[in-house]
């Protein structure tokens, strides 16, 4: 017996240990093979994803290049800003429109100072499809630009979530409309010239006949002194007809601003009727006036009211045969709880068909084709400025009625 030494392991114990070692080695070998297979799979997947990412980056580069080419070739200026109003991009047309050449503004404020355009004020206006027209003095003279801007949807929120401060905020569109503005100015000049020519023709047409009559009556006064009073009455009619024509033209070509104040309508209408009476006497037409109330007041203009009476009554006399009647009546009526002064001029003339009645208040329309069609058009404009209304009713061979209403104070 040996002292101090462990007894030798039994053969069975060694066999069991070796068996466990073999089993563990087998498990480790299997795990290693699985690990190798997983590494191969992951390597293949990573390679595929890298290839897809490369293709995506190449596609993004192609799209970016295509978009840049589109922006560079667009006929309008494009300006892109980030959320701090720093300029991210200006396309070539934008630089050309704003004459930037070698300048590289970094912000909207710097751009405004360089181009003399108040971009700051435009930025405060609502974004959308609306364009704002601004003018600036360029190297070639006055330039007009149409400028619109639109917020880029979701750009600000995306930038805030990602922590980046350079997210895109808005895009601005600039168009040169100088040629359009110049064309509009030329058209306006042409319209003014045409209107002036038309007014000249109207005056010549309307003045021609009264002047011829006045010349005739002046000769008769010289030749027949005994009939002076009769010829003077005719002269007065011609002069008042000319006065009405001149006032009509001035009403159409002036600024059309009336100064309104409280007036007694009956007095103004009666004054207008008496002013036109010589024309009725010359035509052999009976002219009468009547008013229910003489104290009725409206907010009006005395000269305009007399012009309305002159135009309507003169028109009635023109279409009423000798021996006919023209009556002017003023009464009060109530509609919708509001009192109105109703002025009606009726004649016993030839009347008008319906299609003519529908157009009698159109500027330049004349039912008989003998006048330039100013009188009733002027009446409608003046009455509208009084807050009133005018309408016509007529029957062939039975006469015409012109009805006017004014709000009572």
KOLTI-661535 format. One record per residue (C-alpha): residue in one letter; z, y, x. Coordinates in Angstrom, 1 decimal. Example, Ala and Ser with C-alpha at 12.3 -4.5 7.8 and 13.67 -1.06 7.14 Angstrom:
2
a, 7.8, -4.5, 12.3
s, 7.1, -1.1, 13.7
end
This chain:
409
x, 0.0, 0.0, 0.0
x, -1.2, 3.4, 1.3
x, 1.2, 6.4, 0.7
x, 0.0, 10.1, -0.2
x, -3.6, 9.1, -1.2
x, -5.1, 9.1, -4.7
x, -6.2, 5.8, -5.9
x, -10.0, 5.2, -5.8
x, -11.9, 5.9, -9.0
x, -12.8, 3.0, -11.0
x, -16.5, 1.9, -11.2
x, -16.4, 2.5, -15.0
x, -15.3, 6.1, -14.6
x, -18.1, 6.8, -12.1
x, -20.6, 5.3, -14.4
x, -19.4, 7.4, -17.3
x, -19.6, 10.6, -15.2
x, -23.1, 9.8, -14.0
x, -24.2, 9.2, -17.6
x, -22.9, 12.6, -18.7
x, -24.7, 14.2, -15.8
x, -27.9, 12.6, -16.8
x, -27.5, 13.7, -20.4
x, -26.8, 17.3, -19.4
x, -29.8, 17.4, -17.1
x, -32.0, 16.2, -19.9
x, -30.7, 18.9, -22.3
x, -31.2, 21.6, -19.6
x, -34.7, 20.3, -18.9
x, -35.6, 20.5, -22.6
x, -34.1, 24.0, -22.9
x, -36.0, 25.1, -19.8
x, -39.3, 23.8, -21.3
x, -38.5, 25.6, -24.6
x, -37.7, 28.8, -22.6
x, -41.0, 28.5, -20.8
x, -42.9, 28.0, -24.0
x, -41.2, 31.1, -25.5
x, -42.0, 33.1, -22.4
x, -45.6, 32.1, -22.7
x, -45.7, 33.0, -26.4
x, -44.0, 36.4, -25.8
x, -46.4, 37.1, -22.9
x, -49.4, 36.3, -25.1
x, -48.0, 38.4, -28.0
x, -47.2, 41.3, -25.6
x, -50.7, 41.1, -24.1
x, -52.2, 41.2, -27.6
x, -50.0, 44.2, -28.6
x, -50.9, 46.0, -25.4
x, -54.6, 45.4, -26.1
x, -54.2, 46.6, -29.7
x, -52.2, 49.7, -28.4
x, -54.9, 50.4, -25.9
x, -57.6, 50.1, -28.6
x, -55.5, 52.4, -30.8
x, -55.1, 55.0, -28.0
x, -58.8, 54.8, -27.3
x, -59.5, 55.3, -31.1
x, -57.0, 58.2, -31.2
x, -58.7, 59.8, -28.2
x, -62.1, 59.4, -29.9
x, -60.8, 60.8, -33.1
x, -59.1, 63.7, -31.2
x, -62.3, 64.4, -29.4
x, -64.3, 64.2, -32.6
x, -61.9, 66.5, -34.4
x, -61.9, 68.9, -31.5
x, -65.7, 68.9, -31.5
x, -65.6, 69.6, -35.3
x, -63.2, 72.5, -34.9
x, -65.2, 73.9, -32.0
x, -68.4, 73.8, -34.0
x, -67.0, 75.2, -37.3
x, -68.5, 78.5, -38.4
x, -65.1, 79.9, -39.2
x, -62.1, 80.7, -37.1
x, -59.3, 78.2, -37.0
x, -55.8, 79.1, -35.9
x, -53.0, 76.5, -35.7
x, -49.3, 77.5, -35.4
x, -46.1, 75.6, -34.8
x, -42.9, 76.2, -36.8
x, -41.9, 79.0, -34.4
x, -45.2, 80.8, -35.0
x, -46.4, 79.9, -31.6
x, -50.1, 79.5, -31.3
x, -51.1, 75.8, -30.7
x, -54.8, 76.2, -30.9
x, -57.6, 78.7, -31.5
x, -61.1, 77.4, -31.8
x, -64.1, 79.3, -30.1
x, -65.2, 80.9, -33.3
x, -61.7, 82.3, -33.9
x, -61.6, 83.7, -30.4
x, -65.1, 85.2, -30.9
x, -64.1, 86.8, -34.3
x, -60.9, 88.3, -32.8
x, -62.7, 89.3, -29.6
x, -60.0, 87.5, -27.4
x, -62.4, 86.6, -24.6
x, -60.0, 86.2, -21.6
x, -56.8, 86.9, -23.5
x, -54.5, 84.0, -24.4
x, -51.8, 85.1, -26.9
x, -48.9, 82.8, -27.2
x, -47.6, 83.9, -30.5
x, -48.7, 85.4, -33.8
x, -47.0, 88.6, -32.9
x, -48.9, 88.9, -29.7
x, -52.2, 88.1, -31.5
x, -51.5, 90.8, -34.0
x, -51.0, 93.4, -31.3
x, -54.2, 92.3, -29.5
x, -56.4, 92.2, -32.7
x, -54.9, 95.1, -34.7
x, -54.4, 92.8, -37.6
x, -51.0, 92.6, -39.4
x, -50.7, 88.8, -39.2
x, -46.9, 89.1, -39.8
x, -47.4, 90.7, -43.2
x, -50.0, 88.0, -44.1
x, -47.6, 85.2, -43.0
x, -45.0, 86.4, -45.6
x, -47.5, 86.1, -48.4
x, -47.6, 82.8, -50.4
x, -49.7, 80.1, -48.7
x, -52.5, 78.4, -50.5
x, -56.2, 78.8, -51.2
x, -56.0, 82.5, -51.6
x, -57.7, 84.7, -49.0
x, -56.7, 88.2, -48.1
x, -59.3, 90.7, -47.0
x, -58.3, 92.9, -44.1
x, -60.3, 95.3, -42.0
x, -60.0, 96.1, -38.3
x, -61.9, 98.2, -35.8
x, -63.9, 96.0, -33.5
x, -66.0, 96.8, -30.5
x, -69.1, 97.0, -32.8
x, -67.4, 99.1, -35.5
x, -65.5, 98.3, -38.6
x, -65.1, 94.5, -39.2
x, -63.9, 92.8, -42.4
x, -62.1, 89.4, -42.2
x, -61.1, 87.1, -45.0
x, -57.9, 85.4, -43.8
x, -56.1, 82.5, -45.5
x, -53.3, 80.2, -44.4
x, -51.9, 77.0, -45.6
x, -48.7, 75.1, -44.7
x, -49.2, 71.6, -43.2
x, -47.4, 69.2, -45.6
x, -44.4, 67.4, -44.0
x, -44.9, 68.9, -40.6
x, -41.6, 70.7, -40.4
x, -39.5, 67.8, -41.6
x, -41.2, 65.4, -39.2
x, -40.5, 67.7, -36.3
x, -36.9, 68.1, -37.2
x, -36.3, 64.4, -37.5
x, -37.9, 63.7, -34.2
x, -36.0, 66.5, -32.5
x, -39.2, 68.1, -31.3
x, -39.6, 71.9, -31.6
x, -43.4, 71.9, -31.4
x, -44.3, 70.4, -34.8
x, -47.3, 71.9, -36.5
x, -46.4, 74.3, -39.3
x, -49.5, 76.1, -40.6
x, -53.3, 76.4, -40.2
x, -55.1, 79.7, -40.6
x, -58.8, 80.2, -41.6
x, -60.6, 83.3, -40.6
x, -64.1, 84.3, -42.0
x, -66.2, 87.3, -41.1
x, -67.2, 89.0, -44.4
x, -68.5, 92.2, -42.9
x, -72.0, 91.5, -44.0
x, -70.8, 90.8, -47.5
x, -68.8, 94.1, -47.6
x, -71.8, 96.0, -46.3
x, -74.0, 94.4, -49.0
x, -71.4, 95.3, -51.7
x, -71.4, 98.9, -50.5
x, -75.2, 99.1, -50.6
x, -75.2, 97.6, -54.1
x, -72.6, 100.1, -55.2
x, -74.7, 102.9, -53.8
x, -77.8, 101.5, -55.6
x, -75.8, 101.2, -58.8
x, -74.7, 104.8, -58.5
x, -78.2, 106.0, -57.8
x, -79.5, 104.0, -60.7
x, -76.8, 105.4, -63.0
x, -77.6, 108.9, -61.8
x, -81.2, 108.3, -62.6
x, -80.4, 106.9, -66.0
x, -78.1, 109.9, -66.8
x, -80.8, 112.3, -65.7
x, -83.3, 110.5, -68.0
x, -80.8, 110.6, -70.9
x, -80.2, 114.3, -70.4
x, -83.9, 115.0, -70.2
x, -84.6, 113.0, -73.4
x, -81.7, 114.4, -75.4
x, -82.2, 118.0, -74.3
x, -86.0, 118.1, -74.7
x, -86.1, 118.3, -78.5
x, -83.3, 120.7, -79.1
x, -84.7, 123.0, -76.4
x, -88.1, 123.0, -78.0
x, -86.5, 123.8, -81.4
x, -84.4, 126.6, -79.9
x, -87.5, 128.1, -78.3
x, -89.3, 128.0, -81.6
x, -86.5, 129.7, -83.5
x, -86.1, 132.3, -80.8
x, -89.8, 133.2, -81.3
x, -89.3, 133.3, -85.0
x, -86.4, 135.7, -84.6
x, -88.6, 138.0, -82.5
x, -91.5, 137.8, -85.1
x, -89.5, 137.9, -88.3
x, -86.4, 140.1, -88.0
x, -85.8, 139.8, -91.7
x, -85.0, 136.1, -91.4
x, -82.6, 136.5, -88.4
x, -79.6, 134.8, -90.1
x, -81.6, 131.7, -91.0
x, -83.0, 131.3, -87.5
x, -79.7, 131.9, -85.8
x, -78.2, 129.1, -87.9
x, -80.8, 126.8, -86.5
x, -80.1, 128.0, -83.0
x, -76.4, 127.3, -83.4
x, -77.3, 123.7, -84.6
x, -79.4, 123.2, -81.5
x, -76.8, 124.6, -79.1
x, -74.1, 122.4, -80.6
x, -76.3, 119.4, -80.4
x, -76.9, 120.1, -76.7
x, -73.1, 120.6, -76.2
x, -72.5, 117.2, -77.7
x, -75.1, 115.6, -75.5
x, -73.6, 117.1, -72.3
x, -70.1, 116.0, -73.3
x, -71.3, 112.5, -73.9
x, -72.9, 112.2, -70.5
x, -69.7, 113.7, -68.9
x, -67.6, 111.2, -70.8
x, -69.6, 108.3, -69.4
x, -69.9, 109.5, -65.8
x, -66.5, 111.1, -65.3
x, -63.2, 109.5, -64.4
x, -62.4, 109.0, -68.2
x, -58.8, 110.1, -67.8
x, -57.5, 111.7, -71.0
x, -54.3, 113.8, -71.1
x, -52.6, 112.9, -74.4
x, -50.1, 114.9, -76.3
x, -48.9, 115.2, -79.9
x, -51.6, 116.8, -82.1
x, -52.2, 117.3, -85.8
x, -55.2, 115.0, -86.5
x, -56.4, 116.7, -89.7
x, -56.7, 120.1, -87.9
x, -58.7, 118.6, -85.1
x, -61.0, 116.6, -87.4
x, -61.6, 119.6, -89.6
x, -62.5, 121.7, -86.5
x, -64.9, 119.0, -85.4
x, -66.5, 118.9, -88.9
x, -67.0, 122.7, -88.9
x, -68.5, 122.5, -85.4
x, -71.2, 120.1, -86.6
x, -71.8, 121.7, -89.9
x, -74.8, 123.8, -88.6
x, -76.5, 120.5, -87.7
x, -76.0, 119.3, -91.3
x, -77.3, 122.6, -92.7
x, -80.4, 122.4, -90.6
x, -81.0, 118.8, -91.8
x, -80.4, 119.7, -95.5
x, -77.5, 117.2, -95.7
x, -74.3, 117.9, -97.6
x, -71.2, 117.6, -95.4
x, -67.7, 117.4, -96.8
x, -64.1, 116.8, -95.4
x, -60.9, 115.8, -97.1
x, -57.4, 114.8, -95.9
x, -54.5, 113.2, -97.8
x, -51.9, 114.6, -95.4
x, -52.5, 117.6, -93.1
x, -49.3, 117.2, -91.0
x, -50.0, 113.7, -89.6
x, -49.5, 113.7, -85.9
x, -50.9, 111.3, -83.3
x, -50.8, 111.1, -79.5
x, -54.2, 112.4, -78.7
x, -56.6, 114.8, -77.0
x, -58.1, 117.6, -79.1
x, -61.3, 117.8, -77.2
x, -61.8, 114.1, -77.4
x, -61.2, 114.0, -81.2
x, -63.7, 116.8, -81.7
x, -66.2, 114.9, -79.6
x, -65.7, 111.7, -81.7
x, -66.2, 113.6, -84.9
x, -69.3, 115.3, -83.5
x, -70.9, 112.0, -82.4
x, -70.2, 110.1, -85.5
x, -71.1, 112.8, -88.0
x, -74.3, 113.8, -86.0
x, -75.3, 110.1, -86.0
x, -74.7, 109.9, -89.8
x, -76.8, 113.1, -90.3
x, -79.6, 111.8, -88.2
x, -80.1, 108.7, -90.4
x, -79.5, 110.5, -93.7
x, -82.5, 112.0, -95.5
x, -82.6, 115.6, -96.7
x, -80.5, 116.0, -99.9
x, -78.2, 113.1, -98.8
x, -74.4, 113.2, -98.4
x, -72.1, 112.7, -95.4
x, -68.4, 112.6, -96.2
x, -65.4, 112.6, -93.8
x, -62.1, 111.4, -95.2
x, -58.7, 111.1, -93.5
x, -55.9, 109.0, -95.0
x, -52.8, 107.1, -94.0
x, -52.4, 103.4, -94.2
x, -49.7, 100.9, -93.2
x, -50.5, 97.6, -91.4
x, -47.9, 95.2, -89.9
x, -45.1, 97.8, -90.4
x, -47.0, 100.4, -88.3
x, -48.5, 103.5, -89.9
x, -52.1, 104.4, -88.9
x, -54.3, 107.5, -89.6
x, -57.6, 106.2, -90.9
x, -60.7, 108.4, -90.4
x, -63.8, 107.3, -92.3
x, -67.3, 108.8, -92.1
x, -69.7, 107.6, -94.8
x, -73.3, 108.5, -95.3
x, -76.0, 107.8, -97.9
x, -78.6, 107.1, -95.3
x, -81.0, 104.2, -94.6
x, -78.3, 101.8, -93.4
x, -78.7, 99.1, -90.7
x, -79.3, 95.4, -90.6
x, -76.4, 93.1, -89.4
x, -77.8, 92.5, -85.9
x, -77.9, 96.3, -85.3
x, -74.4, 96.8, -86.7
x, -73.1, 94.3, -84.1
x, -74.4, 96.4, -81.2
x, -74.0, 100.0, -82.3
x, -71.1, 100.5, -79.9
x, -73.0, 99.1, -76.9
x, -73.8, 101.7, -74.2
x, -77.6, 102.3, -74.1
x, -78.3, 100.6, -77.5
x, -80.1, 102.7, -80.1
x, -80.9, 101.2, -83.4
x, -83.9, 103.4, -84.0
x, -85.0, 103.6, -80.4
x, -85.1, 107.4, -80.6
x, -81.9, 108.2, -78.6
x, -80.4, 106.8, -75.4
x, -77.5, 105.3, -77.3
x, -74.5, 107.2, -75.9
x, -72.7, 108.7, -78.9
x, -71.0, 105.7, -80.5
x, -70.4, 104.1, -77.2
x, -68.5, 107.2, -76.1
x, -66.6, 107.2, -79.4
x, -65.4, 103.6, -78.8
x, -64.3, 104.4, -75.3
x, -62.4, 107.5, -76.4
x, -60.7, 105.8, -79.3
x, -59.6, 102.9, -77.2
x, -58.0, 105.4, -74.8
x, -56.1, 106.7, -77.9
x, -54.9, 103.2, -78.6
x, -57.0, 103.1, -81.7
x, -59.9, 101.0, -83.1
x, -63.4, 101.7, -84.5
x, -65.7, 99.5, -86.6
x, -68.9, 99.9, -88.6
x, -70.2, 98.5, -91.9
x, -73.6, 99.1, -93.3
x, -76.2, 97.9, -95.9
x, -79.9, 98.6, -95.8
x, -80.9, 101.5, -98.0
x, -77.3, 102.0, -99.1
x, -75.8, 103.9, -96.2
x, -73.3, 103.3, -93.3
x, -69.6, 103.6, -93.0
x, -67.8, 104.2, -89.6
x, -64.0, 103.5, -89.9
x, -61.6, 104.7, -87.2
x, -57.8, 104.2, -86.9
x, -55.2, 105.9, -84.7
x, -51.5, 105.1, -84.4
x, -49.3, 107.7, -86.0
x, -46.3, 109.1, -84.2
end
